[in-house]
Amino acid sequence: MSATPAGAPMLVSVVTTTYNRPDALRTVLDALAVQDDPRFEVLVADDGSRGDTQAMLAAFASGAPRAPGMERLVHAWHPDDGFRAAAARNMAVAASRGEYLVFLDGDCVPRPDFVSRHRALAERGYMVTGSRVLMSPELTADVLAGRIDGPLARRPLSWWIGQRLRRRANKALPLLRFPDSPLRRYRSVAWRRVKSCNLAIWRDDYAAVDGFDESFVGWGHEDADLVLRLARHGVKRKGGAFSTEVLHLWHRENPRGNESENRARVEARFGSGQVVASVGLSAHPAAGEALRVLVGG
């Protein structure tokens, strides 16, 4: 992490996971390239994608116009060894420089004020948990094929209401914008319904619990485990609904063979008192990882 220059806004690190879906990732990067936030960086946490993702990133870095606030773009890659999203996120965080971490998936398209909205909700002692609008396979295909008039993230609420009525999106009203208020603060930290595709944490809190626990194997509940350990560390929860909503491109569900086992592990940790990850952020950088700085120093 680098120190914030005197008088400058803090640097926000947007950590974006991906795996072999360069078309979706390009849509997300295009939306990040028009953010209205004054100072942020993007770290692509790549869980072992093939070379077409690297080629897309190189093309984006060399040709796409970028918002003045985007200071860095970094591609963090490790070999494909099964579903290791927790390790990919930790790898990217280890390469980041920001004081505040915003986690985003590489198939979740942010609206132009996504980063600035997270910045506005940032409060010491709290994490912010956001949500998503789920798009249908048909709407997703139209987006990726360029059949939508203009950038998806700039579509007005009325357009999304139309998509909801046509059953091409699961909701629309959460795209309304409400300011920060005490009503956003949860009375207690519940680990259910937490989504790492839209989650913000102060970097020092993340480091204190050693980040995501990489001992969780396969899909499921590593995000709930992180929130539970953060709560034990004393971090409270704020809701990011009606402020930070992202637009989730449809995909087939990942294999969930370990879901029940991972859920049981989280439930067992209620009584364990564990705060620090079994294998976490401190394990990085690690052998086999590759970092490419595509924009910035």
FENMOHU-V801846 format. One record per run of one state. SS is the DSSP state (H for helix, E for strand, - for the rest). FROM is the first residue (numbers start at 1). TO is the last residue. If there is no record, write none. Layout:
BEGIN
SS,FROM,TO ; SS,FROM,TO
END
This chain:
BEGIN
-,1,11 ; E,12,18 ; -,19,21 ; H,22,32 ; -,33,39 ; E,40,46 ; -,47,50 ; H,51,63 ; -,64,69 ; E,70,77 ; -,78,84 ; H,85,94 ; -,95,99 ; E,100,105 ; -,106,107 ; E,108,110 ; -,111,113 ; H,114,121 ; -,122,125 ; E,126,129 ; -,130,131 ; E,132,135 ; -,136,136 ; H,137,144 ; -,145,151 ; H,152,154 ; -,155,156 ; H,157,165 ; -,166,168 ; E,169,169 ; -,170,172 ; H,173,175 ; -,176,181 ; H,182,184 ; E,185,185 ; -,186,197 ; E,198,202 ; H,203,208 ; -,209,221 ; H,222,233 ; -,234,235 ; E,236,239 ; -,240,245 ; E,246,248 ; -,249,258 ; H,259,269 ; -,270,280 ; H,281,283 ; -,284,289 ; E,290,295 ; -,296,297
END
